[in-house]
Amino acid sequence: MYSPSGAGPRRTVLDGIDMTPLAWGAKTILVRFDLQAGSAIPSHHHPHEQTGFLVSGRLRLTIGAETVEAAAGASWSIPADVPHAAEALEPCVAVEVFTPVREDYLP
C-alpha cells in the first residue's frame, strides 16, 4: 500500500488527541497522533506491541514503572500488555507502529 499523504480520515480519539491512520498491512499499522498541550492518554494496555517516534513537541511518557520526559526525536517501544500513559507538555506530533494491526484504528 502506498499513501502520499495519509490513507485514512483524521479523527478524535480522546479530548485533544487526533489520530490519522497512514498505512497498514497484514501485520502492522502506522498511525499519526496530534496532541494538544495538556491532553493526556490515561494508563491503559493492549495486546499490541507499540513503537513510536516523537516528531515534535514534548511528552511525559510512562511505560510500566518508568516515566520520562521525551523531546522531539525520542523514540520508544512498548511490549504488548504493558501499562502505559502519556501527557502532552506542549503540542506534539507522534508517529507509531502497532502490531498486530489495531483494527479499531483502520478507516
C-alpha positions, 0 to 999 in steps of 0.5 A: 500500500502506498499513501502520499499523504495519509490513507485514512480520515483524521479523527478524535480519539480522546479530548485533544488527541487526533489520530490519522491512520497512514498505512497498514498491512497484514501485520502492522499499522502506522498511525499519526497522533496530534496532541494538544498541550495538556491532553493526556492518554490515561494508563491503559494496555493492549495486546499490541506491541507499540513503537513510536517516534516523537516528531515534535513537541514534548511528552511525559511518557510512562511505560510500566514503572518508568516515566520520562520526559521525551523531546522531539526525536525520542523514540520508544517501544512498548511490549504488548500488555504493558501499562502505559500513559502519556501527557502532552507538555506542549503540542506534539506530533507522534508517529507509531507502529502497532502490531498486530494491526489495531483494527479499531484504528483502520478507516 
